[in-house]
Amino acid sequence: MTRQGAHSTGSADTTRILLTGAAGRVGTQLRPPAARAGRTLRLLDITAPPAIEGTGAEETVLASLTDAEALLEACRGVSAVVHLGGQSVESTLDDVLDRNVRGTLNLLQAARLAGVPRVVLASSTHAVGFHRYDGAPVAADVPARPDTLYGWSKAAIESAGRLYHDRFGMDVICLRIGSWFPTPVGIRGLSTWLSPADGHRLVEACLSCPDPGYRIVWGVSRNTRGWVSLAEGEAIGYHPLDDAEQFAPEVIRRSAAPGPADPGAPRLGGSWCAVPLGRPG
């Protein structure tokens, strides 16, 4: 394991958070607002995260989720893990097994052995993509109905989190993230958008909630056209403030003309429900 920029405040009160996938799009967005006095972010990825203005105390760990020994070392002295790393789109079975399923199991085991009490797992709407929105908010804990191999791997990490809570008492919060982008992407994004600011609010709620146990929470903003329940997030102190509706006129103008109507209510996974298995969507 190569550690770059290791930094310690020297204070026994320092809170250290391990952020996996820290070089990725979401991890990069999360770093500046997550900075605060008395907190160190330990950034883990296979490539060095870019330098960003406005970040606080940070440590960089270059390691893969497939390296169990490196993960154990990365988890030592950590107060909580925010796990964003892994395969982020549809891919082959080998990819989603290695990067998401085995990688997350390696991380959970490392966190257990290092005595980390809390892990926040980035799941996805695509773990339940074949559920339909029929006008009533979809609960955060509806059973898995994955729309792709990627979605199946996210359902698998949710169940792995359940295992580590039930067997070892670890607090695990799974975030069924909708669309975490600076602005909504496409018509579906008006319902599933998670703004960067609300994404930070969600992560902070997961880190500060007392004794959450095992939970599944939707990662979405307070969208006028939202499909899912916000009650489970509010129960842990997540109160989203942003609404995709401000972008609706431009999103609708730029979106292609709709194709044949999806019979019945829309599926949460949108067009991913039509993507052939094993192909990127």
N, C-alpha and C positions, 0 to 999 in steps of 0.2 A: 504494500500500500504506500502510495506517495502522498504526503501531506504537504500542502503549500499554504503559506500565509497563516500558519497556526498562530493563534493569538489568545492570550488569557488575560482577563481583567485583574486576576489575582484576588478576586473577591469570592468568599465562600457562598455568597448569595447569588452569584451569577447563574442564570438559567441558560442551559445549552439545549438548542433544538437541532436535531438532525433533519435536514431537508434533502431528500433524494430527488434525482432528476433536476438538480439545481441549475444545470446549464440549459434546460429546455425553456420553451416559451412561457409556460405558466410559472415555473420556478423563478425565471428572470423577472417576471412581473411582480412576484410576491416579495422579493428580497427588500426593496426599499421601504415599503410600508411596514414590513415585519421588524425593521430595526428599531430598537429601543434601549434605553439605559439599562444596564444589568443583564442584557441578553446577548448570547453569542449564537450565531447561526453556523452550524457545521454543514457545509455544502458538499454533497456527494454526487458524483457523476463520472462517466468514463472520459469526459473531456473537461478541461478547466472552464468554469463559468466565467463569463465576461466581466470585466471591471465595470461597476456601475456607481455613479455618484449618489450619495445619500444613503448608502448602506452603513451599518454599524460594524461591530466586531464580528469578524467572519473567519472561519477555518475552511480550507478546501481539502477534500479527500478524493483522490483519483482512484476509483475502484468500480468494479462491476458487481451487479446484483448476483452474479453467479459465483462470486468469491466469498465463501462463507467466513473464512478467517478474517478477511478485510472488513466485512460487515460487522463482525463481532468487535473488532478494534474500534470501528467507527461509532458503535453504540455505547462504548464505555463512557461514563460520566455524562450521559445524555438524560435530560428530563422528559423528553417526548420526541417522537418521530413523526414527521409529516412526509408520507410516502407518495411522491409524484412520479417516480421513475418507472421505466418499462416501455413496452410497445404501446404507442398511442393511437394507432389506426389499425384497420383490418390487415391481416397478413397471413402467413402460413401457420399451420399447426405448430411446427417446431418453434417459430418465433414467439407465438403467444404463450406456449408452454414454458420456454426457457426464460423469457424476459418478464412475463407477468406472473404466471403461476409459480414456477420454481423460484424465481427471483423474490417474490413476495414471501413465500414460505421461508426462504433463507433469511430474509430480513426479520420476520416475526420471531424466528428461532434465535437469531442474534440478539434481538431486543430482549427476549426472555432471559437468555443466559447473562446478559449484561445488567439485568434488573431494571430495564426501562419500564415504567408503569403505564405508559399511554402511547398508542399508535393511531394516527389518523391515516386512513387508506383512501386513495383516490380511486373510486369506482366510477361508474358511468351510467348515463341514461340507457346506453346500449346493453347493459345487463338485463334490462326489462323492456327492450325496444319493441317487442310485439304486443305489449299492452296498448290498449286504445284509450284515448281521452273521449269520454262521452258526455262531457259537460260538468261532471263533478271532479274536484281535485283528486288526482291519483295519490294515494298514500305513499309515504317514503318506503315502507316495508312490504310492498306488494311482492309476491313470489317472483323469482327470476324467470324471465322469458327472453333470453338473449337473441339478438338479431343477426349475429355474426360470430365467428370464432373469437374475435376480439371481445365482443360482449360476453361470450361464454367465459372467457378468462377473467373478466371482471366479476362475474357472478361467483367464479371459483375463489377469488381472493376475499370476497365477502364471507363465504363459508369458512375460509381459513381463519379469518378474523374472529368468527364466532367460536371456532375451535379453541383458539388461544385465549379467548375470554373465559369460556366455560371450563377449560381444563386448568388454566394457569392463573386466572383472575385478572388478566391484563385488560385495561380499559381500551376498547377499540371502537372508533367511530368511522363508519364507511360513508363516503360522500358520493352519492349518485349525481355526478356533475353533468350539467346540461351542455352548454356551449360557452366555455370560458374564453372570451375574446374581448378586445377593446370595444368593439361594436358588434351588434348582431350580424350573423352571416345567414342570408336567405330568409325566406318566409318562416320556416320552422324556428329560426333563431329568435323571432319575436316572442315565441312561447318558451324557449329553453335557455335564453341568454343568462349568463352569470357575468356581471361586470367585474373588472379587476378589483375595484374598491369593495364590492360585496364579497368577492372571493377572499379578500383579506379579512373582512369581518367574519366570514364563516370559519376560517382557520383559527382566528383568535378565540372565537366562541368555543371551538373544539378543544383548544388548549387550556382555557380557563374554567370550563364547566366542571363543577365538583362532582366526582363519582359518577361519570356517565354510564359506566358498565359497557354493554354492547349496544350500539345504535346504528341505524341507517337514516341518513338525512339527505334531502335533496339539495344539490348545489345549484341553485337558480336565484335570480334576482326577483324583485317584486313586480313581475311583468303583468301588465293589463291583460294580455292574452295568454297568461300562464296556464299550464295544464296540470300542475302538480301542487301538492299540499306544502304549505310553509309551516304548518303547526309543529312538526317534529323538530325543525330547526329552531323555531321560537322557544321550544321547551329547553334547549340548551343555551339560550341567549343569543341566537342568531336572528337579527332583525334587518333584513335587506332593505336598502333605501332606493336603489336604482330601478328604472323601468325601461324596457326596450321600446316602449311606445314612442318615445321621442325620436327614434330613428325610423319609425314605420313608413312615413311617406317616401323617404329615399330608398329604403330596402324594397318596398313594393315597386317603385319605379325601375329599379335596376334588375329585379328578378325576371327571369324568363317567364313567358306565358305558361300557365299550369298545364300539365299533361292530363291524362284521364284521371278522373276523381277516384281517390281511394274509397272503395266501398265502405260505407258506414263511417264511424268516427276515425280521426287520424291516429296512426300509430305513433308512439312516443319516439321510435327510432327513425321515423321519416323514411327517406329514400334508402337508408341502410337496410331496411327490411327487404328490399328488392335486389341488393347486391349479391351476386353469386358467392357462396362460401369460398374462402381462401383467396379472394381477390381484394386488393385495397379498395376502400370506398371513400 
